[in-house]
Amino acid sequence: MDNRSKEIGIKILDWYLRNKRDLPWRRTEDPYKIWISEIMLQQTRVDTVIDYYQRFIAAFPNVGALANAEEEAVLNHWKGLGYYRRARNLHLAAKVIKEQWKGIFPDSLENIRKLPGVGDYTAGAILSIAFNQPAAAVDGNVLRVLTRIEEIREDIALLKVKKEVEKKVHEVLPQGSARDFSQALMELGAMVCTPQTPCCTECPVAHLCRANARGLQEKIPVKRKKGPSPQYGWWVAWIEKHNKILMEYRKEETLLAKMWGFPMVKKDGNRGPEELFREKYGLKLFKEKELGEAEHIFTHQTWKMDAGVYTLKEDKAVPETLIWKDAEELQNLAIPTVFQKVVKLKGSK
């Protein structure tokens, strides 16, 4: 390790130990709890995760509890966090740990990486934070910090850039301090070396940062521009009868699979919603009133929904994917945020 790399590691670690936030998953070395926090923190803000994490751990305090739980219960505790595949993978991985490792969380990078839903970053984070082993955990924060420090001007989406940053993590890692240093790099990126207007005057390694020396800190990291995500328009039906709501249990092949939502059809030119609902579900519906519009942005697409209150024109059996649920049951169903917006529209009318 050269003197510059050594100083970078020591300065960042010292800054972290003096300035770190008090977060619930930092009060434990339990790999299970650290794993839960890391999965929750994927594409979700820290402030949002705290309450979800505490409720989830209270409901499923260990691998066995999670493995033995019903999927519906797991999804219900995840309700509102989004990206529900994360919850399903947690549930599946807990079963793998229970069956293959007798409930003991694996402690090697290879075996952690094999768990459903665990990628290179998450495996590195668990190994370093829970087991204090020198593994690189490279997320967006770490990429940003080290590409600036080293003035790496290539696209951070490139595998070679990620590999270069992983190598640098090992170069600057203070010996025996993997647990704190992994979190230190992430914390520096979250609190100081931010995407816009980084607080270089508060950075412990500003004097060692090559991007800062050249005034390039707001131009690095380099990211290729993404095209606009597609937008889709939907008609969404709130159908109520005898204080029961007609809900749809979404199929495996759909977005938000195996979650609860409302009957919905994609808009199709000038065709009316009644015609489209009849074509898709075989239901004859009459729209009583508009509930309003709601928009939801997913990672790769945007939904624009027109919701309305509909009544069934004839009393007949509904398709097997549609189930009447008591209105009181809605709060206990695993209804994703996109459909919670429809519930809010109905509640405001």
Secondary structure, 3 states (H helix, E strand, C coil): CCHHHHHHHHHHHHHHHHHCCCCHHHHCCCHHHHHHHHHHCCCCCHHHHHHHHHHHHHHCCCHHHHHHCCHHHHHHHHCCCCCCHHHHHHHHHHHHHHHHCCCCCCCCHHHHHCCCCCCHHHHHHHHHHHHCCCCCCCCHHHHHHHHHHCCCCCECCCHHHHHHHHHHHHHHCCCCCHHHHHHHHHHHHHHCCCCCCCCHHHCCCHHHCHHHHCCCCCCCCECCCCCCCCEEEEEEEEEEECCEEEEEECCCCCCCCCCEECCEEECCCCCCHHHHHHHHHCCCEEEEEEEEEEEEECCCCEEEEEEEEEEECCCCCCCCCEEEEEHHHHHHCCCCHHHHHHHHHHHCC
